[in-house]
Amino acid sequence: MNKPQGKHAWTVKVGEKGQIVIPKEAREIFNIQPGDTLIILGDESQGLAIVKQEMLVKFAEAILKSPPPPQEES
């Protein structure tokens, strides 16, 4: 089976203390370095997502800098 370009999947085991190890390939692809802060987002129906804090900050800054949507005339 061919995987779509840019899409990845890994498996990890949760240790007794609830910790996981991010696979080396994932750390390299996403430039995750020791000391980086990651954010865990959770949706009970869809699961978990792990995001680097700097990416979430950039996303929030882009939202805050965008012009407000045009208002409809009444």
N, C-alpha and C positions, 0 to 999 in steps of 0.2 A: 504494500500500500504506500503510495506517495503522499507525503505530508505537504500541505500548502506552504509555500515559501513564507518565511518569517513567523511561522507558527511552531510552538514548541510544547512539549509535555514531559514532565519528569515525575517520578514517584519519590516520596520521602517517608520516613518512619518517624512517628512522634515518640520521643523518649519519655522516661518515667517522670521527668520534670516538666513535660509539655513542650519541650524544645524540638525544633527541626533543624536540619542542616540544609542550607540552600546548595544545590549541586554546583560544582565548580564551573561547568559549562554555562549554567544560568548566571552565575556571578560574573563571568567574563562577558557574556553577551550584553547584560544589563549594567555593566560597570559598577557592581556592588562591591564596596571596599570595607575592610574592617572599620568600625566606628560609624558607618552610615546609619541614618535613622530610616526605618521602614515603617509604613503605616499599614495596618491590617484592617481592611474594610470587610464587613460581613452583612450578608443578606440571608435571612433564614430560609428563603425559598430558592436562592441561586448559589449560595456558597460564599467562599472567601476569596479576596483578592489582596495581593501584596503589592504596594506601590512605594517607590522611593519618595521620601518627604519632599525633596526638591521638585519632583515632577508635579506633585499635588499643589505645591506653592505656585509653580509656573501656571498651572491650569487656573487656579484661583485668581492670580494677577490678570490673566487674559480676560477672565469673566468681568472683573472689576473695571478694566480699562475699556471694554467694549461700550459703544454708545447704547443708550437705552433704545428699546424698540419704538418705532413710531406709534403714536397714540391715534386711535380711531376717532374720527370726528363724529359728534352726535347730532 
